[in-house]
């Protein structure tokens, strides 16, 4: 990606959704149906709207491979482990 300003792409791979159903999800990991909903309803104003519009276009056009090198730089997110306890367990 030499010669290309990758700042917006780097942000998409590191910034979390600040509100809503997918609060805390990295923008690049948002499902396409959620992005389509924003596209129909209207993207938020400002930088977040630009970021969501960008990832929407990337996903819509099958260009997620553009983000692979940037995502590789990111430290791996910790996986939340869910433990279920049932009434008969101590």
C-alpha positions as CSV (number, residue, x, y, z in Angstrom):
1,X,0.0,0.0,0.0
2,X,2.9,2.3,-0.7
3,X,1.9,5.8,-1.6
4,X,-1.6,5.2,-0.3
5,X,-2.7,7.0,2.9
6,X,-3.7,4.1,5.1
7,X,-4.8,6.2,8.1
8,X,-8.5,5.6,7.5
9,X,-7.9,1.9,6.9
10,X,-5.8,1.6,10.1
11,X,-8.6,3.3,12.1
12,X,-11.2,0.9,10.7
13,X,-9.1,-2.0,11.9
14,X,-8.6,-0.6,15.4
15,X,-11.6,1.7,16.3
16,X,-14.5,0.1,18.2
17,X,-18.1,0.9,17.5
18,X,-19.0,3.3,20.3
19,X,-22.8,2.6,20.6
20,X,-25.6,0.3,19.6
21,X,-26.0,-3.4,19.3
22,X,-22.4,-3.9,18.3
23,X,-20.8,-1.5,20.8
24,X,-17.2,-2.5,21.4
25,X,-16.9,-4.4,18.0
26,X,-14.0,-3.3,15.8
27,X,-15.5,-1.5,12.8
28,X,-13.9,-3.9,10.3
29,X,-15.7,-6.8,12.1
30,X,-19.2,-5.3,11.9
31,X,-21.6,-7.5,9.9
32,X,-22.6,-6.3,6.5
33,X,-26.3,-6.3,7.4
34,X,-25.6,-3.8,10.2
35,X,-23.7,-1.6,7.7
36,X,-26.5,-1.9,5.2
37,X,-29.0,-0.8,7.8
38,X,-26.9,2.4,8.4
39,X,-26.7,2.9,4.7
40,X,-30.5,2.9,4.4
41,X,-31.2,4.9,7.6
42,X,-28.3,7.3,7.1
43,X,-24.7,7.1,8.4
44,X,-23.8,9.0,11.5
45,X,-22.3,12.4,11.0
46,X,-18.6,13.1,11.2
47,X,-15.6,10.8,11.3
48,X,-17.5,7.7,12.4
49,X,-19.9,8.0,9.5
50,X,-16.9,8.2,7.1
51,X,-15.4,5.2,8.7
52,X,-18.6,3.2,8.5
53,X,-19.2,4.2,4.9
54,X,-15.7,3.1,4.0
55,X,-15.9,-0.3,5.6
56,X,-19.4,-0.7,4.0
57,X,-17.9,-0.1,0.5
58,X,-14.9,-2.4,1.2
59,X,-17.2,-5.2,2.3
60,X,-19.8,-4.6,-0.5
61,X,-17.1,-4.8,-3.1
62,X,-15.3,-7.8,-1.7
63,X,-12.1,-5.9,-0.8
64,X,-11.5,-7.1,2.7
65,X,-8.1,-8.4,1.6
66,X,-7.0,-4.8,1.6
67,X,-7.2,-4.9,5.4
68,X,-5.3,-8.1,5.9
69,X,-1.8,-6.5,6.4
70,X,-3.2,-3.9,8.7
71,X,-5.1,-6.4,10.8
72,X,-2.0,-8.5,11.1
73,X,-0.3,-5.6,12.9
74,X,-3.1,-5.5,15.5
75,X,-2.6,-7.4,18.7
76,X,-5.1,-10.3,18.9
77,X,-8.1,-9.5,20.9
78,X,-8.7,-11.5,24.0
79,X,-11.5,-14.0,23.5
80,X,-14.2,-13.8,26.2
81,X,-14.6,-17.2,27.8
82,X,-18.2,-18.0,29.0
83,X,-18.6,-20.5,31.8
84,X,-22.0,-22.0,32.4
85,X,-22.9,-23.3,35.8
86,X,-25.9,-25.5,36.3
87,X,-27.9,-26.1,39.5
88,X,-26.3,-29.5,40.3
89,X,-22.7,-28.3,40.0
90,X,-20.8,-27.0,43.0
